[in-house]
Amino acid sequence: MTQALDGKKALRSSTIFKHISETDLLILEKSFNKRTLEKGQTLFRQGDTGDSMIIIAKGQAAILLAVPDQEPQIVDHSNPGDVLGEMSFFDPAPRTATVQACRQAVCIRTRS
């Protein structure tokens, strides 16, 4: 049986929302959608326009960078509580990396 995702818990697990009030957390939770990724599924690609912020709620995702004439290289991993794409709130510049699920992962993402 799959457990429902607690959006408030996912937000609270991130460092940027860790200390906000319960009232603000309830308001903020309404601006996020849940998304489930299967192993190998891409969340976004390097070069895509930044249009949302994502928090990894469960699972793990690999952060990959394109390397000329080679396969993309894994440079880091994101785990529950990690925030991705937060700069898109300030600048809709292209994404600087590709993010892909290492195994099934659940994230919450701001509505665009």
C-alpha positions as CSV (number, residue, x, y, z in Angstrom):
1,M,0.0,0.0,0.0
2,T,1.4,3.4,-1.0
3,Q,1.4,6.1,1.6
4,A,0.0,9.5,0.6
5,L,2.6,12.3,0.2
6,D,2.4,14.9,3.0
7,G,3.1,18.2,1.2
8,K,3.7,20.1,4.4
9,K,6.2,17.5,5.6
10,A,8.0,17.7,2.2
11,L,8.2,21.5,2.4
12,R,9.3,21.4,6.0
13,S,12.1,19.0,5.2
14,S,13.7,21.6,2.9
15,T,16.2,24.0,4.3
16,I,14.5,27.0,2.8
17,F,11.1,26.4,4.3
18,K,12.2,24.8,7.5
19,H,11.4,27.7,9.8
20,I,8.3,29.3,8.3
21,S,5.1,29.4,10.3
22,E,2.4,26.6,10.1
23,T,0.0,29.1,8.6
24,D,2.4,30.2,5.9
25,L,3.3,26.5,5.2
26,L,-0.4,25.7,4.6
27,I,-0.7,28.6,2.2
28,L,2.5,27.6,0.4
29,E,1.5,23.9,0.2
30,K,-1.4,24.9,-2.1
31,S,1.0,26.3,-4.7
32,F,2.8,22.9,-5.2
33,N,1.8,19.8,-7.2
34,K,3.0,16.3,-6.6
35,R,4.9,14.5,-9.4
36,T,6.1,10.9,-9.4
37,L,9.1,9.9,-11.5
38,E,10.0,6.3,-12.4
39,K,13.7,5.2,-12.5
40,G,15.4,6.9,-15.4
41,Q,12.7,9.5,-16.0
42,T,13.9,13.0,-16.6
43,L,12.5,15.9,-14.4
44,F,14.0,18.6,-16.6
45,R,16.9,18.9,-19.0
46,Q,19.9,21.2,-19.2
47,G,18.9,24.1,-21.4
48,D,15.2,23.9,-20.6
49,T,13.6,27.2,-19.5
50,G,13.4,27.4,-15.7
51,D,9.7,27.6,-14.9
52,S,9.4,26.0,-11.5
53,M,11.0,25.0,-8.2
54,I,11.1,21.4,-7.1
55,I,11.6,19.7,-3.7
56,I,12.6,16.0,-3.7
57,A,10.1,14.4,-1.2
58,K,11.1,10.7,-1.7
59,G,13.7,8.8,-3.6
60,Q,16.8,10.2,-5.3
61,A,17.7,12.1,-8.5
62,A,21.0,12.4,-10.3
63,I,22.2,15.8,-11.5
64,L,23.9,15.5,-14.8
65,L,26.0,17.9,-16.9
66,A,26.5,17.7,-20.6
67,V,30.1,17.1,-21.7
68,P,31.1,17.7,-25.3
69,D,31.5,14.5,-27.3
70,Q,30.7,12.3,-24.2
71,E,27.7,11.0,-22.3
72,P,26.4,13.4,-19.6
73,Q,28.3,13.1,-16.4
74,I,26.7,12.7,-12.9
75,V,28.0,15.6,-10.8
76,D,25.7,15.2,-7.7
77,H,22.6,13.6,-6.3
78,S,19.5,15.1,-4.8
79,N,17.8,13.5,-1.8
80,P,14.6,14.1,0.2
81,G,14.5,17.7,1.3
82,D,16.8,19.0,-1.5
83,V,15.5,22.0,-3.5
84,L,16.1,22.2,-7.3
85,G,15.5,25.1,-9.6
86,E,14.9,27.8,-7.0
87,M,16.7,30.3,-9.2
88,S,13.8,30.2,-11.6
89,F,11.9,32.4,-9.2
90,F,14.3,35.2,-9.9
91,D,15.5,34.4,-13.4
92,P,13.8,32.1,-16.0
93,A,17.3,31.4,-17.5
94,P,17.9,28.0,-19.0
95,R,18.5,25.1,-16.6
96,T,22.1,24.5,-15.9
97,A,21.8,20.7,-15.5
98,T,19.6,17.7,-16.3
99,V,17.9,16.0,-13.4
100,Q,16.9,12.3,-13.7
101,A,15.4,9.9,-11.2
102,C,17.9,7.2,-9.9
103,R,15.0,5.1,-8.7
104,Q,11.3,5.9,-8.2
105,A,11.1,9.4,-6.8
106,V,8.4,11.8,-5.7
107,C,8.8,15.5,-5.8
108,I,6.6,18.5,-5.3
109,R,6.8,21.3,-7.8
110,T,5.5,24.8,-7.9
111,R,2.7,25.3,-10.3
112,S,3.8,27.1,-13.4
